[in-house]
């Protein structure tokens, strides 16, 4: 006999409703009313009652509720299985088949999708595609540029498009963060860690029991026999020189496999080099408006482009900086935000200016956070950037209750501190951009503590 888990049911229901809220940019009360109409209830609305952990008594109504939430929130099979698992109802397979009419394609697993719609990079995506497809050019493709400029987003688009065109049999994505790169060692990625991660990505599950030479031979054999695209992302913080890791991994490639690299540092060995700069002004303006629409900040659409120009220019077209600007525009007039950005010039070649720039645009966003929002942001630094944690894990880490946590997730997301993974890939995960994660403990908290602004 299955047992009920009312607390987990309340968490999953609340999380799902807030996911719908972020996707549709509509008030929760409206979403809950629409759910009731969809369930055929003309009077009364028990959603608030259900969100306190009271599971619907009717299996039919529960199945309808699950289906509506999955459809409106683009939620995954994994979410449905967890949601259904909180009850003692039977018949999950039939409900799952009805909600998800088609199986997900057998595409290789990629990291969290780092954008809704990639803007301003179409030419670069095609340029890299052509390079990867060239049979006579097997140099690694290396993308470098300042933090927050969109290197990972560009790499993701390249890999996604290459797999869609069936140019490769699969992809293996390795980040420098130890927790997101199987086989990496504490303190940063090494060649041995990268080799082990590639082996695991290729299905060599007994990799840890092999000698380095034997593992290299096995990996090289698979890379010669298949068309694999390897991605080494965020190499600037690796424990060994990034060029050494890249060269040794590239030496294992066969005639049809390729490697794609990203780093905030320039690569000094022989590569096909892409130095990524900010978005062009027109694309930056489009990006800013897309972010505003995604976060339900409707008034930005009515702001003349000329009023936004100072923000577009002073961000240098950095997508991360533009996201933070959008978050500030949700709470402050455009002239206030624009004036602040006028005071900060970005020179990507000067590390001190770079740090100053981010300090000045992060701190105003930090000041807009509630106390609980700050607590949540700090607790999120314990999770790997780009990987993050589930609602349940973050609740345990932050100490916030279900409803308060959902509200604070919305707050952080609206201010662009928080990213949300695509729920159709796996259970929903919430994570920080790499820069945000490292900036919070190193600058914001210390400055706030020193000035009494915490």
Secondary structure, 3 states (H helix, E strand, C coil): CCCCCHHHHHHHHHHHHHHHHHHHCCCHHHHHHHHHHHCCCCCCCCHHHHCCCCCCCCHHHHHHHHHHHHHHHCCCHHHHHHHHHCCCCCCHHHHHHHHCCCCCCCCCCCCCCCCCCCCCCHHHHHHHHHHHHCCCCCCCEEEECCCCCCHHHHHHHHHHHHHHCCCCCEEEEEECCHHHCCCCECCECCHHHHHHHHHHHCCCCCHHHCCHHHHHHHHHHHHHHCCEEEEEECHHHCCCCHHHHHHHHHCCCCCCCEEEEEECCCCCCCCEEEECCCCCHHHHHHHHHHHHHHCCCHHHHHCCHHHHHHHHHHCCCCHHHHHHHHHHHCCCCHHHHHHHHHCCCCCCCCHHHHHHHHHHHHHHHHHHCCHHHHHHHHHHCCCCCCCCECHHHHHHHHCCCHHHHHHHHHHHHHCCCEEECCCCCCCCCEEECHHHHHHHHHHHHHHHHHHCCC
